[in-house]
């Protein structure tokens, strides 16, 4: 039996270098809010109008805003019952902001999304 040769398979998740954009209203509301300041997971849910903020953030990451551009920092917090917890806070890094602003500039000048 012959050994199969190497395959030229495409990776299932290509490493994107730029934000491909979105026209989803939930994405746009979340992006706008995150450009203003870091937001807790619950804030992303309320602002975007969704019930699964982490999945919404994951969708933005799949569009090119990876974890290195839109990280989730776990912070120490005391909940309403006085128990310690570690909620997530999302924010853009400086490079993430530049990627979003570059996409906004392209879309406002008639470029593709």
N, C-alpha and C positions, 0 to 999 in steps of 0.2 A: 504494500500500500504506500502511495506517495504521500509525502508530507505536504500539506497545503502551503502555498506561498503566502507572503504577507498581503493583508488586505489594505485597501485604500479607503477605509471607512471614515466617514465624517463624524466628528464628535457630536454627541446628542445635544450638548449645550455649548455652543461656540463661545469663546472668550471675547465678549464685545468690548470695544474701547470707547464707544460713545453711546449716549442715551438715545434710543430710537424714537422716543416721544410717545405720546398717547393722546387720544381724544375722549377717553373715558371720564365722565364728570367726577366720579369718585376719586380717580387718580389725580385729576386736576385740583380738586379741593384739598386733598392731602398734600400735594406738592406745594401749593400756595401757603398752607398753614406751616409746613416745615421750613419754608423759606423765611418765615417770620421768626420762629424760635423752635427749640426742641419741644417735642410733644410726647406725652405718655400714651401708652397703647389705648387706653380708654378715650383719650382726647381724639386720637385718630379715628376711632370708631364713630364718635359723635360728629366730628367735623365732616368726615367723608360720607357719612350716612350709611355705614355698613355695620355688620355685627362680627366681623372677623378682620380686624386691623392687621394682624400679622400676615394673613394671606394677601391683603392688599399691598402691603410692603413687599412681600415676596414677588408679586406681579411686577412691581416697579423694578425690583432687582433683576428679574428675568429680561426686562427691557433695556438693561445696560447699567442700572444704578446698583452695582453689586454691594455686598456687605462692606467693602472698603470705602464706599461712597455714601452709604446710607446705613450706618451701624445702629445697633440696638445696645445701649448701655444699661446694664442691670444696676439699679441703685438700691441702697438700703433705705427702707421706709417702715413706718409703723402703721398698720391698718386701723380701721375704725374700732376694732376689738382690742387694740393694744398689742397685737402680735406683730413680730417682725416679718417683713416680706421683702421680695426683690422684684419690684415692677420694672418693666422695660421702658426706656425713654429713647425715642427715635430722633435722629438729627442728621443733617447733611454735613459731611466734611467739606473743607474748602474746595477740594477737587470736585466733589459731588455738586456743590453749588455752581461751580463753573460749567459743569456739564449741562445742568438744567438751564442756566442762563444762555449757553450757546445754542441749545435746542430752541429756546424761546426766541432768540434772535433769528434763527433760520426760519421758524414758522411765521414770524412777523414780516419777514422780507419775501415771503412766497416760496420758501424752500419746502421740502417734503417733511412729513412728520416721522 
